Amino acid sequence: MNYIVFDLEFNMFFKFKEGDLANPEMKNEIIQIGAVKLNEALETIGRFDLIIKPVVYRRMNPYVKRKTNINTSMVVQGTPFGKAIESFYSWVGEGSVLCSWGHDDILALRDNCLFFGFNALSFDKFLNIQQIYMKYGDLPKQPSLESAVEGLEIEVSTPFHDALSDASYTAEIFRKIFNPSCDTIINWERVQKENDEKIEALKNFIDKVEIQCPSCNQYVQKASEVTKSKKYFAFGYCVECNLHIRHVSRITHRDGLYSIVSNNSIYKSEEAGLAAKVTQRLPNLEIEG
Ligand SMILES: [Zn+2]
């Protein structure tokens, strides 16, 4: 049984010009997969490094570009997602345990697979190395990869925020702290099924969320509403303040926690200019992932 320690880099929406819109179905588009393959003795037996050509966000977000040093001309020459994921999947091999720093990368990997129609790919065994490190160091808060590298006195030889480099650091951490007798491998297939059920449960909540005027905080009647996959939009009018209200609720996941995040904003009926924003979190709807 091998361990695949992987890391992903993503491109995301950036408004380069008026009219550019984010695709609500694709928040983080994978542009790089880096991975290290370890055998049962945790020795490195292989490396995987691939730049992927984005199709939703083709031009590199300037912040991501600065962070990762990946520019548009590099991703233009990248491997199409389908080909990349197939070669990654066959490189991973049967029965391997996928390992990553936190939950976000494996969730995004699944989201990208689903977006591009790769429903059949199953990664059913998973280890969250960040979680193991938190248990190891008895840490209450989620540490960054950098801080764990520093905490374990691992030599920094390559820059962070490169998928292969981050995967290599994560593998180093894993080597130092993994204890197979007490760190249990997560049945990821089951976790995913439970996550799907949580999303379904949240979907039943989402259109019951009330619209609130960001100016006077009063509840406003819904004039119209529309639900789009994980997003819900409603529109109303505050008679007190004489304001049009646009409400957006969406199901988000962060660190394995699913929740509904709602946002009420004022807009001028025609131009939809956002005058003020109030974000309300609904903590009672959070379900531990
Ligand atoms: Zn009001």
Residues whose N, C-alpha, C, O or C-beta is under 5 A from the ligand:
A	BS01	ZN	C213 S215 C216 C238 E240 C241
